[in-house]
Every structure is written in structure tokens, then in C-alpha cells.
Amino acid sequence: MDVVTLGESMVLFTPDTEGPLRYVSGFHKTVGGAESNLAIALTRLGHQAGWISRLGNDEFGLFVRNFIRGEGVDTSKVSFDEKLPTAVFFKEKLSAGDPKIYYYRKLSAASGLTPDDLDEEYIKQAAYLHVTGITPALSETCKQTVLEAIRLAKANGLKVVFDPNLRLKLWSEQEAAKTLMEIAALSDIVLPGIDEGELMTGHNEEKKVAEELLENGADVVVIKLGAAGAYYAAKGEADYVEGYKVDRIIDTVGAGDGFAAGFISGQLRGWTLAESVKLGNRIGAYALSVAGDVEGYPFWHQVDREQENKEILR
């Protein structure tokens, strides 16, 4: 196993037409969730990824598990809850800008995750543990599960990658900042967006955000800067990596998870930080051009073909 991740995935309903949901009568059903997005992106790039979670023992739960498993992700550590349901969420299509998102995830099966759902033997076979700031916001037991997963990863020599993935609909800014900094201090690699970095550190300039997070305990910090690309920093090394131009942005959801997958893929391949960030930018750009969370992620042969044509990477 290359990467193990844990967190909630939900059934995503995307409307067939633009406008307020009260006027929409048709929806397309698929799956969304930051951690499974990353796992799917990694498998398409040729890596082995495992996803730990809980789903309701219902038709939606089976749909989510089957979809993610069908993408090549290992789901052997997904359990089904007899009492709590699988969460769902809806996008609202707008003519321009990011879509509005409506979540129905309170008291979902995944919010019942506990440290007992973790298997040390399963986790320790991986090279990286990936966690996000979404999972600890779901419940106190979810937060403890994330912290225990990090403890197990550290005890077994895994590198911990943390994507804050801020969701202020789930908790307050104060609580989020405190918990995200706590998890960042335990992580080897931290991948915030610039807005997330500002909430966490109080700084609104990427170099200061990175400096604060390095002092907080991280070895590597990569600040996502949207269309401008990214800024990365480690001890004795820091630089900007230019982003990729996307002529027509269809859907921004999933781009950050694609970036994380690309960056981790580069690191798994033994690439430099700059090369890994560049790959992250490229995978994130792929995601922007297609509606849906995971539909735009490329397979490695697509990326490799571009590399041969000297369009990207090394």
C-alpha cells in the first residue's frame, strides 16, 4: 500500500440544470468526499490506496462503497453501520463561480468513526497516511480517530500528509483553527490553501504562513494559490511553482484533492519538491475542466504522454 486515508464520503446529487434547487427536478447521482477523491486520483496515477470509513447499511452506502472500490481503491476497512445513515449532499449549479453546496451529514455513519475502526497492521503497510481537517470536525470521536491514526502512522514510520480542507459549515473558526494547528503540528507535510493558512496562523502572506507552519512542526509546507500555482517551503528550500492555465473552469470541487494526490504521487516517485508541486498543480488543473468531484482526474498514461511531449513536469 502506498497511501492510506480515512474520512467520510457521501452520495452527491448534481442538478441537470442551472439555478436554485427548488426549481430543479432532475439530478445525477455520484460520489464525493475529499479523502476518497484523493484515493481515486492516486489509483489513476498508478498507486495503491486504501480508504477507511463507515457507511450506512443502506442502498446509498452500498453505492458509495461499490463506486470507490470500482475505481481501484481498497475498501476492505470500510464498515457498515446498522443505525446511522450514509450522508448525502447537493450542488447548486450557477452560471459562473463556485457551485453552492448543501450538506446533509449530521449524525451520519461516518460521524460515528472511533479509534476502534483503525487496524494498525493495515495502516503500517503504507508509506503515507493522509488526513484532512474535515474528519475531526464531524464529531469528537472522529477527531480522536484522526489523532490515533496519526499516532499509529508515526509509530510505524509513515509520513503524515495533512490537508486542512476547511469546512466552516461544520465548526467555528476558533475551534477549527485550534484543531487544525494541533493536527498540523503532528504532520510531516501540510497542504493548506492560502485562506486556510490565514485562518490557522493569522498571516495572510504565503511565506509567513509557511514559516509559521514549519515552526509549528511540519517538515514541508505547500501553500495552494489557485490560478497562481503554489508556494512550497522546507528547511533550506522554498520557491514558487507556476500554475496551469485552464481555459474554461467547469467545477472547482475536487481540485485541491487532485493537487494533494499529484504532490504525493511525485514524492512516491522520488521526485523533488518542485517537481511534485508541479505535478500537483497539473492534476488539480485536470479536475477543473470537468463537472464532478473525481471525473476529471487523469490516468498516469495521460500525464506521462504530456511529459514525453515536454508539456509538463521535468
Buried (B, 14 or more C-beta within 10 A) or exposed (E): BBBBBBBBBBBBBBBEEEEEBEEBEEBEEBBBBBBBBBBBBBBBBBBBBBBBBBBBBBEBBBBBBEBBBEBBBBBEBBBBBEEBBBBBBBBBBEEEEEBEBEBEBEEBBBBBBBBEBBBBEBBBBBBBBBBBBBBBBBBEBBBBBBBBBBBBBBEBEBBBBBBBBBBEEBBEEEEBBEBBBBBBBBBBBBBBBBEBBBBBBEBEBBEBBBBBBBEBBBEBBBBBBBEBBBBBBBEEEBEBBEBBEBEEBBBBBBBBBBBBBBBBBBBBEEBEBBBBBBBBBBBBBBBBBBBBBBBBBBEBEEBBEBBEEEEBBE
